[in-house]
Amino acid sequence: MWGRSRLFYSTVDADGDGVDDQTDVLDNALAYVDTRPKYKSRYYQTGYPDDGYGVCTDVVAFALKNAGYDLQALVDADIREHPQWYDIIRQPDANIDFRRVRNLKVFFSHTAVALTTEVSETEEWQGGDLVIFKNHIGIVSDRRNKNGVPYIIHHNDPWQTAYEQDILEKRTDIVGHYRISK
């Protein structure tokens, strides 16, 4: 089962471009990592990095933004509406809150479709899904290894040589698996 496979297509097209959200997220994540951003965590007055640098959350933020979901605005609104769920945040800051894995875990846990975290259930893992690890986040690829387990599109560290990697079976810290629309 090597190669790429597409099994799930969303019924939603948030940005109205004629491409379903699931495909949009996948394609946008691949397009973002094709720019080969350098790894560096820093604060941006605009929220979204604009200088060729980024971190794992930026893969997700740009994938969603280009699919019609402004993660910066959505997370900020959610933090202000439900501050008790984000108990670690003392003072909300829209420019950085959406770039924190812990905040995205809280946000997606009640705004997205929750899916299995069992990697062995390979048919449940579809390109364009979001996967959250204890301190990391990525997008599920439509590319699969010989066992049918999908690769992950992510940005992990300054020494990363590939942004789409076969890491899912190696991780023991999966805390969430989500799909943004049905």
C-alpha positions as CSV (number, residue, x, y, z in Angstrom):
1,M,0.0,0.0,0.0
2,W,2.9,2.3,-0.7
3,G,2.2,5.7,-2.2
4,R,-0.7,8.1,-1.8
5,S,-4.3,7.3,-1.1
6,R,-7.4,9.4,-0.7
7,L,-10.4,7.9,1.0
8,F,-12.2,10.8,2.7
9,Y,-13.6,14.0,1.2
10,S,-15.2,16.7,3.3
11,T,-18.7,17.9,2.6
12,V,-17.6,21.4,3.5
13,D,-15.7,24.0,1.4
14,A,-15.2,26.9,3.8
15,D,-13.3,29.1,1.4
16,G,-15.6,28.4,-1.5
17,D,-12.8,27.5,-3.9
18,G,-14.5,24.3,-5.2
19,V,-12.0,22.1,-3.2
20,D,-13.3,20.3,-0.1
21,D,-11.8,21.2,3.2
22,Q,-10.0,17.9,3.8
23,T,-8.2,18.1,0.4
24,D,-7.6,21.9,0.9
25,V,-5.9,21.3,4.3
26,L,-3.7,18.5,2.9
27,D,-2.7,20.4,-0.2
28,N,-2.1,23.6,1.8
29,A,0.1,21.8,4.3
30,L,2.2,20.3,1.5
31,A,2.4,23.7,-0.2
32,Y,3.6,25.3,3.1
33,V,6.3,22.8,3.7
34,D,7.4,23.0,0.0
35,T,8.6,26.5,0.9
36,R,11.1,24.8,3.3
37,P,10.6,27.1,6.3
38,K,13.5,27.3,8.7
39,Y,12.7,26.3,12.2
40,K,12.6,29.1,14.7
41,S,10.1,29.9,17.4
42,R,9.6,33.7,17.7
43,Y,6.9,36.2,18.3
44,Y,5.3,38.0,15.3
45,Q,3.2,41.2,15.6
46,T,1.0,39.9,12.8
47,G,0.7,36.4,14.4
48,Y,1.5,34.5,11.3
49,P,5.2,34.2,10.4
50,D,6.2,36.3,7.4
51,D,9.9,35.7,7.1
52,G,10.5,32.1,6.1
53,Y,10.7,30.8,9.6
54,G,8.1,28.7,11.5
55,V,7.3,25.9,13.9
56,C,5.0,22.9,13.9
57,T,1.9,25.0,14.7
58,D,2.5,27.1,11.6
59,V,2.1,24.0,9.3
60,V,-1.5,23.7,10.7
61,A,-2.2,27.4,10.8
62,F,-1.2,28.0,7.2
63,A,-3.0,24.8,6.0
64,L,-6.2,26.0,7.7
65,K,-5.9,29.6,6.8
66,N,-5.6,28.8,3.1
67,A,-8.7,26.5,3.4
68,G,-10.8,29.3,4.8
69,Y,-10.2,29.0,8.6
70,D,-8.3,31.9,10.3
71,L,-6.9,29.9,13.2
72,Q,-5.5,33.0,14.8
73,A,-9.0,34.6,15.0
74,L,-10.8,31.4,15.9
75,V,-8.5,30.5,18.8
76,D,-8.5,34.1,20.1
77,A,-12.3,34.1,20.1
78,D,-12.5,30.7,21.8
79,I,-10.0,31.8,24.5
80,R,-12.0,34.9,25.2
81,E,-15.3,33.0,25.3
82,H,-14.1,30.0,27.3
83,P,-11.1,31.3,29.4
84,Q,-11.6,28.5,32.0
85,W,-10.6,25.9,29.4
86,Y,-7.3,27.7,28.8
87,D,-6.4,28.0,32.4
88,I,-2.7,28.5,31.7
89,I,-3.3,31.7,29.8
90,R,-3.2,34.7,32.1
91,Q,-3.5,37.4,29.4
92,P,-4.8,36.4,26.0
93,D,-2.5,37.4,23.1
94,A,-4.0,36.7,19.6
95,N,-0.5,37.0,18.0
96,I,0.9,33.9,19.8
97,D,-1.9,31.9,21.5
98,F,-2.8,30.0,18.2
99,R,0.8,29.0,17.8
100,R,0.9,26.9,21.0
101,V,0.2,23.2,20.9
102,R,-1.5,23.1,24.3
103,N,-4.0,25.7,23.1
104,L,-4.7,24.0,19.8
105,K,-5.4,20.7,21.8
106,V,-8.0,22.5,23.8
107,F,-9.5,24.3,20.7
108,F,-9.7,21.2,18.5
109,S,-11.0,19.0,21.3
110,H,-14.3,20.8,21.1
111,T,-14.5,22.4,17.6
112,A,-13.3,19.5,15.5
113,V,-14.4,15.9,14.9
114,A,-12.5,13.7,17.4
115,L,-11.1,10.5,15.9
116,T,-9.1,7.4,17.1
117,T,-5.6,7.7,18.4
118,E,-5.0,4.0,17.7
119,V,-2.4,4.0,14.8
120,S,-3.4,0.4,14.0
121,E,-6.8,1.6,12.8
122,T,-5.2,2.9,9.6
123,E,-8.4,3.5,7.7
124,E,-9.4,6.1,10.2
125,W,-6.3,8.2,9.5
126,Q,-6.9,10.3,6.4
127,G,-4.9,12.9,4.6
128,G,-5.8,16.3,5.9
129,D,-6.5,15.1,9.5
130,L,-4.8,16.8,12.4
131,V,-2.6,14.9,14.9
132,I,-1.6,16.3,18.2
133,F,1.3,14.8,20.2
134,K,2.2,15.9,23.8
135,N,4.3,18.8,22.6
136,H,3.9,18.7,18.8
137,I,1.3,18.9,16.0
138,G,1.1,17.9,12.4
139,I,-1.1,17.1,9.5
140,V,-1.8,13.5,8.4
141,S,-0.5,12.9,4.9
142,D,-2.2,10.8,2.2
143,R,1.2,9.1,1.7
144,R,1.4,5.7,3.5
145,N,4.1,3.3,4.5
146,K,4.1,-0.4,3.6
147,N,1.8,-1.1,6.7
148,G,-0.7,1.4,5.4
149,V,0.2,3.9,8.2
150,P,0.2,7.5,7.0
151,Y,3.1,9.8,7.0
152,I,2.9,13.1,9.0
153,I,3.5,16.5,7.5
154,H,5.2,18.5,10.2
155,H,8.0,20.9,11.2
156,N,9.9,19.5,14.1
157,D,13.4,21.1,14.5
158,P,16.2,23.0,12.8
159,W,17.8,19.8,11.6
160,Q,14.8,18.3,9.9
161,T,15.6,17.2,6.3
162,A,12.1,16.2,5.3
163,Y,8.7,17.7,6.3
164,E,6.6,14.6,5.3
165,Q,7.8,11.7,7.4
166,D,6.9,8.1,8.5
167,I,6.8,8.8,12.2
168,L,3.3,7.9,13.4
169,E,4.1,4.3,14.5
170,K,7.2,5.5,16.4
171,R,5.3,8.1,18.5
172,T,4.0,7.0,21.9
173,D,2.7,10.5,22.8
174,I,-0.4,10.9,20.6
175,V,-3.0,13.0,22.5
176,G,-5.5,13.8,19.8
177,H,-6.5,13.1,16.2
178,Y,-9.1,15.5,14.6
179,R,-10.8,16.3,11.4
180,I,-12.0,19.9,11.0
181,S,-15.2,19.1,9.1
182,K,-17.4,16.2,8.2
